[in-house]
Amino acid sequence: MAKGFFTDTTLCIGCKACEVACKQWNQLPEDGFHFTGMSYDNTIHLGASTWRHVAFIERPVALSNQDSGAFSWLFSSDVCKHCARAGCLESCPTGAIMRTEFDSVYVQPDICNGCGYCVVSCPFGVIDRRDDDGRAWKCTLCYDRLRENMQPACAKACPTESIQFGELDELRRYAHARVDQVHEHGMQEAYLYGADAESQPGTEGLNAFFLLADKPEVYNLPPDPVTPSKQAGQTWGAMAAAALGLGLLAAGSVLLGRGGRP
């Protein structure tokens, strides 16, 4: 049965409890604390040793229901999207990346050879290789915990229930109701990102989708993500159509040159 995450960014308070829980449970190595001077965010982005990343987004604009001031914060706990059509899985030459019985995308570290094809195939820039062993790593959706009927560590640790875990169909129903609720409270700009294949055909939907309050780019998310294989199919289709058009044009030119004679 397909399971996943629904992350409601309007409830995120930036506490990073999910980051800490993920690091602790998965025994991930520290990857430094890189304050850039431009943000309070110290982990910057997802990586081989950071499977949950809480983004601190400072904006010189007010939210639609904000009473005063022209400044607002957005927080978002980012994670692997476990795409319905996963570029990393499609590009893996060794079969190291598999789809589990929970419909999550899982990297088998004992099979990964560190080729890096998955890294360049992810439209979200999620998966990465570690410098020490060269293998690719990312969120596992706490596969070990799911097999023991436990929820992922990040969702369990979230104090505001910004991170919801469960069956995808139930999460989608809850998410749509949540959008309506947020709209009623005055935040008309709120919407769902990647909730289904219709809204995000390039990935055929995400098993870890989001409620956002601004454009995807503000959250460092692509507006129209597409897996390489799907993009290649579209490219080949366009090339075939162009070739057919050129062929018809050439045939027409020959017939015109002959004055319409066969």
BELMO-V123320 format. One record per residue. N is the residue number from 0. RES is the residue in three letters. SS is DSSP state (a for helix, b for strand, c for the rest). PSI is psi in radians with two decimals (* if undefined). BURIAL is + if it has 9 or more other C-alpha atoms within 8 Angstrom, else -. Layout:
<<N | RES | SS | PSI | BURIAL> <N | RES | SS | PSI | BURIAL>>
//
This chain:
<<0 | MET | c | 2.29 | -> <1 | ALA | c | 2.24 | +> <2 | LYS | b | 2.80 | +> <3 | GLY | b | -2.85 | +> <4 | PHE | b | 2.51 | +> <5 | PHE | b | 2.03 | +> <6 | THR | b | 1.99 | +> <7 | ASP | b | 1.77 | +> <8 | THR | c | -0.33 | +> <9 | THR | c | -0.26 | +> <10 | LEU | c | -0.18 | -> <11 | CYS | c | 2.31 | +> <12 | ILE | c | 0.09 | -> <13 | GLY | c | 0.41 | +> <14 | CYS | c | -0.36 | -> <15 | LYS | c | 0.32 | -> <16 | ALA | a | -0.62 | +> <17 | CYS | a | -0.70 | +> <18 | GLU | a | -0.82 | +> <19 | VAL | a | -0.78 | -> <20 | ALA | a | -0.71 | +> <21 | CYS | a | -0.81 | +> <22 | LYS | a | -0.79 | +> <23 | GLN | a | -0.86 | -> <24 | TRP | a | -0.75 | -> <25 | ASN | a | 0.03 | -> <26 | GLN | c | 0.87 | -> <27 | LEU | c | 2.45 | +> <28 | PRO | c | 2.67 | -> <29 | GLU | c | 2.59 | -> <30 | ASP | c | 0.49 | -> <31 | GLY | c | 2.84 | -> <32 | PHE | c | 1.77 | -> <33 | HIS | c | 1.46 | -> <34 | PHE | c | 2.18 | +> <35 | THR | c | -0.24 | -> <36 | GLY | c | -0.14 | -> <37 | MET | c | -0.12 | -> <38 | SER | c | 2.80 | +> <39 | TYR | c | -0.07 | -> <40 | ASP | c | 2.21 | +> <41 | ASN | c | -0.08 | +> <42 | THR | c | -0.27 | +> <43 | ILE | c | -0.92 | -> <44 | HIS | c | 2.95 | -> <45 | LEU | c | 2.71 | +> <46 | GLY | b | -3.01 | +> <47 | ALA | c | -0.43 | +> <48 | SER | c | 0.04 | +> <49 | THR | b | 1.74 | +> <50 | TRP | c | -0.26 | +> <51 | ARG | b | 2.34 | +> <52 | HIS | b | 2.10 | +> <53 | VAL | b | 1.98 | +> <54 | ALA | b | 2.36 | +> <55 | PHE | b | 1.97 | +> <56 | ILE | b | 1.93 | +> <57 | GLU | b | 2.21 | +> <58 | ARG | b | 2.41 | +> <59 | PRO | c | 0.59 | -> <60 | VAL | c | 2.69 | -> <61 | ALA | c | 2.64 | +> <62 | LEU | c | 2.79 | -> <63 | SER | c | -0.51 | -> <64 | ASN | c | 0.33 | -> <65 | GLN | c | 2.33 | -> <66 | ASP | c | -0.71 | -> <67 | SER | c | 2.81 | -> <68 | GLY | c | 2.79 | -> <69 | ALA | c | 0.73 | -> <70 | PHE | c | 2.46 | +> <71 | SER | b | 2.70 | +> <72 | TRP | b | 2.48 | -> <73 | LEU | b | 2.39 | +> <74 | PHE | b | 2.52 | +> <75 | SER | b | 2.23 | +> <76 | SER | b | 1.81 | +> <77 | ASP | b | 2.73 | +> <78 | VAL | b | 2.96 | +> <79 | CYS | c | 2.44 | +> <80 | LYS | c | -0.21 | -> <81 | HIS | c | 0.96 | +> <82 | CYS | b | 2.53 | +> <83 | ALA | c | -0.63 | +> <84 | ARG | c | 1.70 | -> <85 | ALA | c | 2.09 | +> <86 | GLY | a | -0.64 | +> <87 | CYS | a | -0.75 | +> <88 | LEU | a | -0.75 | +> <89 | GLU | a | -0.51 | -> <90 | SER | a | -0.18 | +> <91 | CYS | c | 2.08 | +> <92 | PRO | c | -0.22 | -> <93 | THR | c | -0.14 | -> <94 | GLY | c | 0.27 | +> <95 | ALA | c | -0.51 | +> <96 | ILE | b | 2.15 | +> <97 | MET | b | 2.86 | +> <98 | ARG | b | 2.20 | +> <99 | THR | c | 3.10 | -> <100 | GLU | c | -0.22 | -> <101 | PHE | c | 0.12 | -> <102 | ASP | c | 0.29 | +> <103 | SER | c | 2.82 | +> <104 | VAL | b | 2.10 | +> <105 | TYR | b | 2.33 | +> <106 | VAL | b | 2.13 | +> <107 | GLN | c | 1.84 | +> <108 | PRO | c | -0.42 | +> <109 | ASP | c | -0.19 | -> <110 | ILE | c | -0.45 | -> <111 | CYS | c | 2.29 | +> <112 | ASN | c | 0.09 | -> <113 | GLY | c | 0.42 | -> <114 | CYS | c | -0.51 | -> <115 | GLY | c | 0.06 | +> <116 | TYR | a | -0.63 | +> <117 | CYS | a | -0.59 | +> <118 | VAL | a | -0.79 | +> <119 | VAL | a | -0.19 | -> <120 | SER | a | -0.17 | +> <121 | CYS | c | 2.05 | +> <122 | PRO | c | -0.16 | +> <123 | PHE | c | -0.09 | -> <124 | GLY | c | 0.60 | +> <125 | VAL | c | -1.00 | +> <126 | ILE | c | 2.53 | +> <127 | ASP | b | 2.89 | +> <128 | ARG | b | 2.53 | +> <129 | ARG | c | 2.54 | +> <130 | ASP | c | -0.52 | -> <131 | ASP | c | -0.71 | -> <132 | ASP | c | -0.13 | -> <133 | GLY | c | -0.11 | +> <134 | ARG | c | 2.75 | +> <135 | ALA | b | 2.46 | +> <136 | TRP | b | 2.64 | +> <137 | LYS | c | -3.14 | +> <138 | CYS | c | 2.36 | +> <139 | THR | c | 0.06 | +> <140 | LEU | c | 0.53 | +> <141 | CYS | c | 0.97 | +> <142 | TYR | a | -0.69 | -> <143 | ASP | a | -0.65 | -> <144 | ARG | a | -0.70 | +> <145 | LEU | a | -0.66 | +> <146 | ARG | c | -0.30 | -> <147 | GLU | c | 0.31 | -> <148 | ASN | c | 0.61 | -> <149 | MET | c | 2.61 | -> <150 | GLN | c | 2.78 | +> <151 | PRO | c | 2.60 | +> <152 | ALA | a | -0.68 | +> <153 | CYS | a | -0.78 | +> <154 | ALA | a | -0.67 | +> <155 | LYS | a | -0.59 | -> <156 | ALA | a | -0.30 | +> <157 | CYS | c | 2.06 | +> <158 | PRO | c | -0.30 | -> <159 | THR | c | 0.02 | -> <160 | GLU | c | 0.52 | -> <161 | SER | c | -0.62 | +> <162 | ILE | b | 1.95 | +> <163 | GLN | b | 2.35 | +> <164 | PHE | b | 2.47 | +> <165 | GLY | b | -2.86 | +> <166 | GLU | b | 2.39 | +> <167 | LEU | a | -0.73 | +> <168 | ASP | a | -0.73 | -> <169 | GLU | a | -0.69 | -> <170 | LEU | a | -0.71 | +> <171 | ARG | a | -0.72 | +> <172 | ARG | a | -0.77 | -> <173 | TYR | a | -0.72 | -> <174 | ALA | a | -0.75 | +> <175 | HIS | a | -0.68 | +> <176 | ALA | a | -0.63 | -> <177 | ARG | a | -0.69 | -> <178 | VAL | a | -0.78 | +> <179 | ASP | a | -0.71 | -> <180 | GLN | a | -0.75 | -> <181 | VAL | a | -0.68 | +> <182 | HIS | a | -0.72 | +> <183 | GLU | a | -0.49 | -> <184 | HIS | c | 0.12 | -> <185 | GLY | c | -0.10 | -> <186 | MET | c | 1.38 | +> <187 | GLN | c | -0.35 | -> <188 | GLU | c | -0.11 | -> <189 | ALA | c | 2.48 | +> <190 | TYR | b | 2.93 | -> <191 | LEU | b | 2.44 | +> <192 | TYR | b | 2.05 | +> <193 | GLY | c | 0.37 | +> <194 | ALA | c | -0.43 | +> <195 | ASP | c | 3.03 | +> <196 | ALA | c | -0.51 | +> <197 | GLU | c | -0.70 | -> <198 | SER | c | -0.33 | +> <199 | GLN | c | 1.29 | +> <200 | PRO | c | -0.43 | +> <201 | GLY | c | -0.43 | +> <202 | THR | c | -0.08 | +> <203 | GLU | c | 0.47 | +> <204 | GLY | c | 2.71 | +> <205 | LEU | b | 2.44 | +> <206 | ASN | c | -0.09 | +> <207 | ALA | b | 1.67 | +> <208 | PHE | b | 3.03 | +> <209 | PHE | b | 2.69 | +> <210 | LEU | b | 2.09 | +> <211 | LEU | b | 2.76 | +> <212 | ALA | c | 0.21 | +> <213 | ASP | c | 3.14 | -> <214 | LYS | c | 2.63 | -> <215 | PRO | a | -0.65 | +> <216 | GLU | a | -0.52 | -> <217 | VAL | a | -0.56 | -> <218 | TYR | a | 0.20 | +> <219 | ASN | c | 0.65 | -> <220 | LEU | c | 2.46 | -> <221 | PRO | c | 2.44 | +> <222 | PRO | c | -0.59 | -> <223 | ASP | c | 1.24 | -> <224 | PRO | c | 2.46 | +> <225 | VAL | c | 2.33 | +> <226 | THR | c | 2.57 | +> <227 | PRO | a | -0.68 | -> <228 | SER | a | -0.66 | -> <229 | LYS | a | -0.66 | +> <230 | GLN | a | -0.69 | +> <231 | ALA | a | -0.69 | -> <232 | GLY | a | -0.71 | -> <233 | GLN | a | -0.67 | -> <234 | THR | a | -0.80 | -> <235 | TRP | a | -0.65 | -> <236 | GLY | a | -0.73 | -> <237 | ALA | a | -0.68 | -> <238 | MET | a | -0.69 | -> <239 | ALA | a | -0.73 | -> <240 | ALA | a | -0.70 | -> <241 | ALA | a | -0.72 | -> <242 | ALA | a | -0.72 | -> <243 | LEU | a | -0.73 | -> <244 | GLY | a | -0.74 | -> <245 | LEU | a | -0.66 | -> <246 | GLY | a | -0.77 | -> <247 | LEU | a | -0.66 | -> <248 | LEU | a | -0.73 | -> <249 | ALA | a | -0.74 | -> <250 | ALA | a | -0.71 | -> <251 | GLY | a | -0.67 | -> <252 | SER | a | -0.70 | -> <253 | VAL | a | -0.78 | -> <254 | LEU | a | -0.69 | +> <255 | LEU | a | -0.65 | -> <256 | GLY | a | -0.50 | -> <257 | ARG | c | 0.06 | -> <258 | GLY | c | 0.43 | -> <259 | GLY | c | -0.01 | -> <260 | ARG | c | 2.55 | -> <261 | PRO | c | * | ->>
//
